[in-house]
Amino acid sequence: MKNSTPNQNAWMAVCAGLALAFMLTACSDDEGKQPPNAAEAKKLQTAGDVHNPFDHTHDEPVTDVQKHKFEHDFAAQCVERELKNSTDKEADKARWERPCMCIATFMMKNLTADEAEKFIDEHKNTQSLVIKYENAAYHCLQAKQQPKEPQLFGRQ
C-alpha cells in the first residue's frame, strides 16, 4: 500500500504539531514565582487566599461523661428493643443485659462527638452508628457459644 504525497504531508504536520504541543506543555516558567516568606504565607493564609487541603479541623474529643452516658443509654435502648416482642420479659432482660452492654462498650471506643451529641441530645441514630452497631453486634455475639444442634437419625 502506497501513501500518497498529500497523506504523508498531513501525517508529518500532525506529528510535528503533537511534538510541539507536548514540548510546550512540559515547559513552565518558575522564575517569576518565589515562595513567600513565613510572614507573607501567614498573612495570605489568614486572609483565606491560600487553600491548604491538608489543613482541616479535627473533631473535638468526646468527654468521658458523654461516653459513659452513651454507653448506658445505648445499652438500655438495646435491651428495650430486644424486649419489645418478648413473652418472658424478666428472663429475657437478664439474658440481654450483658450482650447489649458489650455492644455499647465496643461502640463507645470509636465514638465521635457528633454521634454522641445526636444520640444523647437529639435521640437520633445516625447511619455511622448503625454501621458501628452491626460491627459491634458481630464482635460481641460471635464469641458466644451456639447451642448444640439436635442430632437427627444418629448423624453427628
WODALIN-V816976 format. One record per backbone hydrogen bond with DSSP energy under -0.5 kcal/mol. NH is the residue of the N-H (numbers start at 1). CO is the residue of the C=O. E is the energy in kcal/mol with one decimal. If there is no record, write none. Layout:
NH|CO|E  NH|CO|E
This chain:
8|4|-2.1  9|5|-2.1  10|6|-1.8  11|7|-2.3  12|8|-2.3  13|9|-2.0  14|10|-2.3  15|11|-2.6  16|12|-2.4  17|13|-2.3  18|14|-2.5  19|15|-2.5  20|16|-2.3  21|17|-2.3  22|18|-2.5  23|19|-2.0  24|20|-2.2  25|21|-2.0  26|22|-1.4  27|23|-1.2  30|28|-0.8  34|32|-0.7  41|37|-2.6  42|38|-2.3  43|39|-2.0  44|40|-2.6  45|41|-2.5  46|42|-2.3  47|43|-1.5  48|44|-0.9  49|44|-1.9  50|44|-0.8  51|49|-0.5  52|50|-0.6  53|51|-0.7  55|52|-1.2  56|54|-1.0  67|63|-2.2  68|64|-2.6  69|65|-2.5  70|66|-2.8  71|67|-2.7  72|68|-2.1  73|69|-2.6  74|70|-3.0  75|71|-2.0  76|72|-2.2  77|73|-2.3  78|74|-2.4  79|75|-2.4  80|76|-2.4  81|77|-2.3  82|78|-2.0  83|79|-1.9  84|80|-0.6  84|81|-0.6  86|83|-1.3  89|87|-0.7  92|88|-2.3  93|89|-2.3  94|90|-1.8  95|91|-1.6  96|92|-2.1  97|93|-1.4  98|94|-0.5  99|95|-0.5  100|96|-2.0  101|97|-1.9  102|98|-2.1  103|99|-2.4  104|100|-2.4  105|101|-2.4  106|102|-2.4  107|103|-2.3  108|104|-1.9  109|105|-0.9  109|106|-0.5  110|107|-0.8  111|108|-1.2  113|60|-0.5  116|112|-2.3  117|113|-2.5  118|114|-2.6  119|115|-2.3  120|116|-2.9  121|117|-2.3  122|117|-1.1  124|118|-2.3  126|124|-0.7  130|126|-1.8  131|127|-2.2  132|128|-2.3  133|129|-2.5  134|130|-2.3  135|131|-2.1  136|132|-2.7  137|133|-2.9  138|134|-2.0  139|135|-2.3  140|136|-3.0  141|137|-2.5  142|138|-1.6  143|139|-0.6  152|150|-0.6  153|151|-0.5  155|152|-1.9
